[in-house]
Amino acid sequence: METIVLDIGETLVRDDRRWASWADWLGVPPHTLSALVGAAVAQGRDATDALRVLRPDMDVEEAYRARVAAGRGEHLDESDLYQDVRPALGELRAAGIRVVVAGNGTVRAGELLRGLDLPADLVVTSDEWGARKPDPEFFARLAEVAGAAPEATLYVGDHPAEDLFPAAAAGLRTAHLRRGPYGHWWAEHPDVVETADFRVDALTELVGLVGSAAPGAPDASPGKEDKVVRRGGLRSVR
């Protein structure tokens, strides 16, 4: 394995602050919005549908711009990172692996992430590329910056339909991370189990996968010889 690409939300960054800030903006208790997010995830819907349950006519992008104009836009600091992020990324780079952080996010999110000076070779968001997962164009751009062949590139993420399935369809190796609502809820779904080359509970496990995920090495996950990408019951997860 030459390059490891990591998703952003609920892979590197906790979404606690994001949803708490939306709850504050809408004037509802944080636990109310969290429960609605959980319901959306369990139904295979986009998590932002929870916002529309509270405000049916809500335009999320317009509301985001209103928050920014009111001085209540995005914020990100060290406390928003999962504790295993710096150790894992540092060990991967020390092992000679190219580390890329690429996921859905705003231009501002990209600026904030780069401001944290993560041990990564590249940090980029979907808005900076003009292509959002699971759009194939996002993964085409990813192939351009990976610096390695698809079979030597591992994409790591929590979301089956935004990370796992489109990355596999693009020919990348994949690792599904059991983290965050999507990562936990869908971890044992047959399509996830079948599609993922690896399934991990922490980013620090990635260092141990480097050798086993190398092109030509035996696959550490059994039953992958005839692996296919299926959507099955996860078609509505986006």
Secondary structure as the mmCIF struct_conf table of DSSP 4:
data_model
#
loop_
_struct_conf.conf_type_id
_struct_conf.id
_struct_conf.beg_label_comp_id
_struct_conf.beg_label_asym_id
_struct_conf.beg_label_seq_id
_struct_conf.end_label_comp_id
_struct_conf.end_label_asym_id
_struct_conf.end_label_seq_id
STRN STRN1 THR A 3 LEU A 6
BEND BEND1 ILE A 8 ILE A 8
STRN STRN2 GLY A 9 GLY A 9
TURN_TY1_P TURN_TY1_P1 GLU A 10 LEU A 12
STRN STRN3 VAL A 13 VAL A 13
BEND BEND2 ASP A 15 ASP A 15
HELX_RH_AL_P HELX_RH_AL_P1 ASP A 16 LEU A 26
TURN_TY1_P TURN_TY1_P2 GLY A 27 GLY A 27
BEND BEND3 VAL A 28 VAL A 28
HELX_RH_AL_P HELX_RH_AL_P2 PRO A 30 ALA A 42
TURN_TY1_P TURN_TY1_P3 GLN A 43 GLY A 44
TURN_TY1_P TURN_TY1_P4 ALA A 47 THR A 48
HELX_RH_AL_P HELX_RH_AL_P3 ASP A 49 LEU A 54
BEND BEND4 ARG A 55 ARG A 55
TURN_TY1_P TURN_TY1_P5 PRO A 56 ASP A 57
HELX_RH_AL_P HELX_RH_AL_P4 VAL A 60 ALA A 69
TURN_TY1_P TURN_TY1_P6 ALA A 70 GLY A 71
HELX_RH_3T_P HELX_RH_3T_P1 GLU A 78 ASP A 80
STRN STRN4 LEU A 81 LEU A 81
TURN_TY1_P TURN_TY1_P7 GLN A 83 ASP A 84
HELX_RH_AL_P HELX_RH_AL_P5 VAL A 85 ALA A 94
TURN_TY1_P TURN_TY1_P8 ALA A 95 GLY A 96
STRN STRN5 ARG A 98 GLY A 103
BEND BEND5 ASN A 104 ASN A 104
HELX_RH_AL_P HELX_RH_AL_P6 VAL A 107 GLY A 115
TURN_TY1_P TURN_TY1_P9 LEU A 116 ASP A 117
BEND BEND6 PRO A 119 PRO A 119
BEND BEND7 ASP A 121 ASP A 121
STRN STRN6 LEU A 122 THR A 125
HELX_RH_AL_P HELX_RH_AL_P7 SER A 126 TRP A 129
TURN_TY1_P TURN_TY1_P10 GLY A 130 GLY A 130
TURN_TY1_P TURN_TY1_P11 LYS A 133 PRO A 134
HELX_RH_AL_P HELX_RH_AL_P8 PRO A 136 ALA A 146
BEND BEND8 ALA A 148 ALA A 148
HELX_RH_3T_P HELX_RH_3T_P2 PRO A 150 ALA A 152
STRN STRN7 THR A 153 GLY A 157
BEND BEND9 ASP A 158 ASP A 158
HELX_RH_PI_P HELX_RH_PI_P1 PRO A 160 LEU A 164
HELX_RH_AL_P HELX_RH_AL_P9 PHE A 165 ALA A 169
TURN_TY1_P TURN_TY1_P12 ALA A 170 GLY A 171
STRN STRN8 ARG A 173 LEU A 177
HELX_RH_AL_P HELX_RH_AL_P10 GLY A 180 TRP A 185
TURN_TY1_P TURN_TY1_P13 TRP A 186 GLU A 188
HELX_RH_AL_P HELX_RH_AL_P11 PRO A 190 THR A 195
BEND BEND10 ASP A 197 ASP A 197
STRN STRN9 PHE A 198 VAL A 200
BEND BEND11 ASP A 201 ALA A 202
HELX_RH_3T_P HELX_RH_3T_P3 LEU A 203 GLU A 205
HELX_RH_AL_P HELX_RH_AL_P12 LEU A 206 SER A 212
TURN_TY1_P TURN_TY1_P14 ALA A 213 ALA A 213
BEND BEND12 ALA A 214 ALA A 214
TURN_TY1_P TURN_TY1_P15 PRO A 215 GLY A 216
BEND BEND13 ALA A 217 ALA A 217
HELX_LH_PP_P HELX_LH_PP_P1 PRO A 218 ASP A 219
BEND BEND14 ALA A 220 SER A 221
TURN_TY1_P TURN_TY1_P16 PRO A 222 GLY A 223
TURN_TY1_P TURN_TY1_P17 GLU A 225 ASP A 226
HELX_RH_3T_P HELX_RH_3T_P4 GLY A 232 LEU A 234
TURN_TY1_P TURN_TY1_P18 ARG A 235 SER A 236
#
